[in-house]
């Protein structure tokens, strides 16, 4: 049945009168008009005309609306009684207009129609029907999402235990948020899965949505909002957006602090605040503020230790303590406190061992073990114990391979495997020279290229690729492939320069550029490109001086600056600029003395100091200061013997110091002394394959010196 626009409705008030509009619509319906035209009853036709006239008087204010409604209703009823077909049609139409007027908007639409504004009426009805349809669909989708969400919770648990891959649980959560996008934790779980897969753009979108949904939902708690902000900070960190990361962390910490103040006796509030302190420490460390980062971690660890003591069976609290110890150890390592860092890492590994024993199938705990072992191995390497480092790294690599093979779609696990390969290669390099790490580095570079290509916006992956290329270049250089080394170092330097330009205030990005420039300069020097090498070393030196001045407690920056100074010395000497070489040599010596004093048991720091003393001795020799040169070389031997008393790795330093002194007139050290030291190292299994040729050369020089002595005596 069609509606026919008519002027028979009463004058419209500020809001539509539903009974009046219904009566007017039925009276003016096309079915009513057709029935009137068809009827032979002259009285009904006259009555219809009278009612139309009555409508005109109502609009003019000369009659009452109630009278018109009654007349219209009576007429329709009488007509229906006489015409069964009309009765059926008008009953159906009556049901439709009654439904339309069930809402004020619908009554307004019918009033517009009755007043002759069919277009306006249908526009309102379209909106009403679309809204009703959307509401019905939304309600249905929300109900459907409940079951899928329950299944997703189980799949998330299975994924965390390593029993389910990344792809299926991600697809399921995408289905859930597609049906019902109103739950912040659905978006939080999804952004974490995206981040694990390396889908940064999707992770950013999901994390931003989580923050927005949690903020708009009156049922959401401050804990929900803090979790969303913390996830957003993770994404921003991966994107290299330091400003965005800091803002999100700040918002999260404020929310967690508010929770703690409102619930001073709440264990959950204390736990969340401790986690926030850890994260704040992490962000501060990334920005180079190590003292404040250390203080934040210490405060967090104090809370976490108390919580574990109060709840000895709470695995989640022990896991929090594990994370806090790892972060704290990283800050200590950056400050040069290697012994303190190793203690923190070992405590973290011990905690992980207890947790893993209780849940041997939990893949996340295996990943934690891999991380802790890698960090311990790194400290062992810095302290000169390459064998212990190798053992830790090999354990970590075995775990990483197993986890990556179980879930090949996880870019996070692939990244962990890359890190483990690099660490294992680092230990093999320390034991057998850089070339010994070539196989692991080649595999790591190949995997990293794949991840970086899949996520070109991931700053972390780009930086990781550059770091691996640098190490690949070192391995190629050690094996004599200077061309390959230069190609790798140039690619790494290009990446780091682009990242540093994009983040001029990011201290780590600038430090990475300095490292890349220095390594490229090293290869250029080996190829005889003194001009290029000097330019590279000087750029590294400028950047590192600025960073070290801004962060004087950062031992890593200080050491890298000393390395750049030391390397530049020999370029300057080769170019005849002895005065400038002297300045850089003495600067490096000051730095290395300070770093060695910070940790007397650090073999690497001792090695750096031995190298700096020998460089200073060489420069003094060039300037004709034989006495000053001898003093420097003798001090180097003293430092080396001190390191050897602490660690077997120090025996090599002794050999190198003796080697240097054997060539200095008046030192009292003979080549036979060098032979004795290297031979003793060989007997103890401390002579590496890379150093074996030195023993043969020392024996040749000792034999030559003995022959010369015999010749003189005769």
Residue, then its C-alpha position, 0 to 999 in steps of 0.5 A: x500500500x502506498x502513502x499519499x501526501x495530503x493536507x487533511x492532517x491537523x496543524x502540527x504542534x511542537x511535537x507530533x500527536x501520534x493518535x492524530x497522525x495515525x488517524x490522518x494517515x489512515x484516512x488519507x491512505x491510497x487504499x482509503x481513497x481507492x475504496x471511496x472512489x469505488x463505492x456506490x454509497x453516496x453517503x460515504x462519499x459525502x461523508x469523506x468530503x465533509x471530513x476533508x472540509x473539517x480538516x481544513x477548519x481544524x487547520x484554521x483553528x475553527x474546529x477541534x482536533x479530537x473531533x477530526x480524529x473521531x470522524x476519521x476513525x469512524x469513517x475508516x471503520x465504516x468503510x472497512x465494514x463494507x469492504x473486506x478487501x479494504x479492511x485487510x489492506x488498511x489493517x496491514x497499513x495501520x500496523x505499519x504506521x503504529x510501528x512508525x509512531x512508536x518513537x517521537x522521531x517516527x511520529x514526527x516523520x508521519x506528521x511531515x508526511x501527512x503535512x505533504x512533506x513526503x521527502x522529509x518524512x522518508x529521510x527521517x524514516x531511512x535514518x530510523x530504520x538504518x539506526x534500528x538495523x545497526x543497533x540490531x546487528x551490533x547487539x547480535x555481533x556483541x552476543x556472537x563476540x562473547x563466545x569467540x572472545x572466550x575461545x580467544x582467551x584459551x588460544x592466547x594461553x596456549x600461544x603463551x605456552x608455545x602450544x599454538x602459533x601466532x597466526x591463528x590466535x591473531x586471526x581469532x582476535x581480529x574476528x572478535x574486535x570486528x564483531x565488538x570493538x568496544x572492549x579495550x583488552x581485546x585491542x591490548x591483546x591484539x596489539x601485542x600479537x601484532x607487535x610479536x609479528x612485527x606488524x608495527x603499523x597494525x600494532x600502533x593502530x590497535x594500541x591507539x584504539x585500546x587507549x581511546x576505548x579504555x578512555x571512553x569506557x566508563x566501566x574501564x578502570x585505571x588499570x585498564x587505561x594504564x595497560x593500554x598506555x604501556x602497550x602504546x609505549x612499547x609500540x612507540x619504542x619499536x617505531x623509534x618514536x622516543x617522544x611518543x614512548x615517553x608520553x605513553x609511559x608518563x601517562x601509564x605511570x600517573x595512572x598506576x600511581x593514582x591506583x596506589x594512592x587510592x589503594x595503599x594496602x592493595x598488593x595489585x596496586x603495589x605490583x603495578x606501580x613497581x612495574x611502572x617504575x621498571x618501565x620508567x627506568x627502561x625509558x630513562x636508560x634509553x634516553x641516557x639518564x643512567x643515574x635516574x634509571x638506576x634509582x627507578x629500578x632500585x625502587x621497583x626492585x625493593x617493592x618487588x622483593x617485598x611482594x615476593x616475600x609476602x607471596x612466595x607461591x606467586x609465580x607472576x610476582x617472581x616473573x616481575x622480579x626477574x624482569x626488574x633484575x634484568x633491566x637493573x643489570x643492563x643499567x649497571x653494565x652501561x655504567x661499567x659495574x660488570x660484577x654488579x650486572x652479572x650478579x643481577x643477571x644470575x639472580x634473574x636466571x636462578x628465579x627463571x630456573x625455579x619458575x621453569x621447573x614448575x612449568x616446563x612447557x611454558x615457552x615464555x619462561x624458556x625465552x626468559x632463560x635465553x635472554x638471561x643466558x645471553x646477558x650473562x654470556x655478554x658480561x663474561x665476554x667483557x670480563x675476558x672469560x670467552x669460554x664461559x661466555x661461549x657456554x652461556x651463548x650456546x645454551x641460549x642459541x639452542x633455546x632460541x632455535x627450538x622456540x623459533x622452529x615451533x612458531x616460524x610466523x613469530x618475528x619476535x622469536x626469529x629476532x631472538x634467534x638472530x640475537x642468539x646467533x650473533x652472541x654465539x658468533x661473538x664468543x667464537x670470535x673471541x676464542x678463534x678470531x672474528x673469522x670463526x664467527x662467519x657462519x653464524x653471522x651470515x645466517x643472522x644477517x640473512x634472517x634479519x634482512x627478511x624481518x627488516x624487509x617485512x617491516x620497513x618502518x621498524x627502526x629497531x630491526x633496521x638498527x639490528x641489521x646495521x649492527x649485524x652488518x658491522x660484525x659481518x664486516x669485522x669477520x670478513x676483514x679478519x679473514x682478509x676480505x677487505x672488499x666484502x668488509x667495506x661493502x658491509x660497513x658502508x651499508x651499515x653506516x648508510x642505515x645508521x646515518x639515516x636513523x640518526x638523521x631521523x632522531x637527532x635527539x636519540x642518544x643511542x641512534x647517534x652513538x650507533x652512527x659513531x660506531x658505524x663510522x669508526x668501523x668503516x674507517x678501520x676498513x678504509x685504513x686497512x685498504x690504505x685510504x688514510x684520508x677516508x679513515x681519518x674523516x670517519x674516525x674524527x666524525x666518530x670522535x666528535x659525536x662521542x665527545x658530545x654524547x659522553x659530555x652529556x652523559x658522563x656516567x655512561x661507561x660504554x660511551x666513554x670506552x667507545x670514545x677512547x677506542x676512537x681516540x686510540x684508532x685515530x692516533x695511528x692515522x695521525x702518526x702515519x700522516x706525520x701529525x704527531x702533536x695531534x696524535x699525542x693529544x688523542x693518545x693521552x685523552x684515551x689514556x685518561x679515559x681508560x685509567x678511569x674505567x679500569x679503576x671502576x672495576x679492577x676485575x674487569x679484564x676488558x677494561x684492563x685490556x683497554x688500558x694496556x692498549x692505551x698505555x702502549x699507544x701512548x708509549x709509541x707516540x712518546x717514542x715518536x717524539x723522542x721521549x724514550x724514558x716516557x715511552x719505557x715507563x708507559x710500556x712497563x706500566x702496561x705489563x704491570x696492568x696485564x699481570x694484575x689482570x692475569x692474576x684475576x682471570x686466565x684471559x689476562x695471560x694474553x695481555x701479559x704476552x702482548x705487553x712482553x712482546x712490546x717491551x722486547x722491542x724497546x731498548x733497555x727494557x730488560x725483556x728478551x724475546x725468550x721471555x715472550x717465548x716462555x709466556x706463549x709456550x706456557x699459555x699453549x701448555x695450559x690451553x690458553x693459546x688461541x689459533x689466531x695467536x699461534x703464529x706469534x709463538x713461531x715468530x717469537x721463537x724466530x726472534x729469540x733465536x736471532x737475538x741469541x745468535x747475535x749475542x753469541x756473535x758478539x761474545x765471540 
